[in-house]
Amino acid sequence: MAELLLELYSEEIPPQLQIGARDQLKQFFERSFEEESIKYKEILIYSSPTRLTLVAEGLAEKIKIESKEIKGPKVGSPEQILQGFIKAKNISQSDLIEKETEKGKFYFIKTAPKNILVEELLISMLPKALASISWKKSMKWSDHSLMWGRPLRSIYALFNGKKIAFQFDHLESSDEIIIEQDLDSKSKKIKNFKDYNSLLRSNNIVLDHNEREKIILKKINSTSKSKDYKEILNSKLLEEVVNIVEDPNVLLVHFNKEYLKIPQEIIISTLEKHQRYFPIFDSRGRLTNNFFVVANKKDEK
């Protein structure tokens, strides 16, 4: 069984656009695999601010198309119609079979069984998958015609350990993963999703958005228990911060108590909507002058 690994590397994509793209991409492949009768074990999709990644596991390397009968024109139809059918199906007149049906006698042809390589299907499927993503907000850049959520910089596509070569607008698929940190850019070839995930982790990138959420919640929970805080978390804010960090850490910060004289609705609104910080409440549910900041570890100051 084979593995499909697809990575779309771009400039930073806002959280809601990431979530929408993840859902659309997974739905496209589930539908397309079903339509093409491609068996698979599982489709997983992840995102970070700059990466949209899909891995399909347990894929068949080829599919067998069974022979089937295809109905053609009615016997006695004009010669022009018959010849059109013969040309469309790329057959000769000797391949035609006459069969009686409830509606009269018709011509039929019987196709031969054949095997189709899944790789060949993916070559045509992948550009369609990328084009199927509908962005709520998109942009063009440079002199390219591509409309994308944010500038798309690289497309990595690997099937069964081999690069899938295709073109999408101005970009050609690659077999190298790009890592950029501290203005330093490097690229590396990898063999499969396991190696890919290890490469990202070694560069302090947690690809799985679900894992990033667990890291954030675990650290907030640990601090809240030790400080006797009450956990009142805005779920929408949590979803947002999960998708704006790659290597999350939680910092406990405070502001001057004098600002607690301001109505708490203003403080909460400012922290959550403008700063993307989590306000903290004491064990009785009262607002404190503390808050949680979720940041990339490298960005902490």
Secondary structure, DSSP 8 states (H G I E B T S, - for coil): -EEEEEEEEES---HHHHHHHHHHHHHHHHHHHHHTT---SEEEEEEETTEEEEEEEEE-SEEEE---EEEEEETT--HHHHHHHHHHTT--GGG-EEEEETTEEEEEEE---EEEEHHHHHHHHHHHHHHT---SS-B--TT----BSS-EEEEEEEETTEE---EETTEE-BS-EEEEETTEEEEE--SSHHHHHHHHHHTT----HHHHHHHHHHHHHHHHHHHTEE----HHHHHHHHTT-SSEEEEEEE--GGGGGS-HHHHHHIIIIIS--EEEEETTS-EEEEEEEEEEGGG--
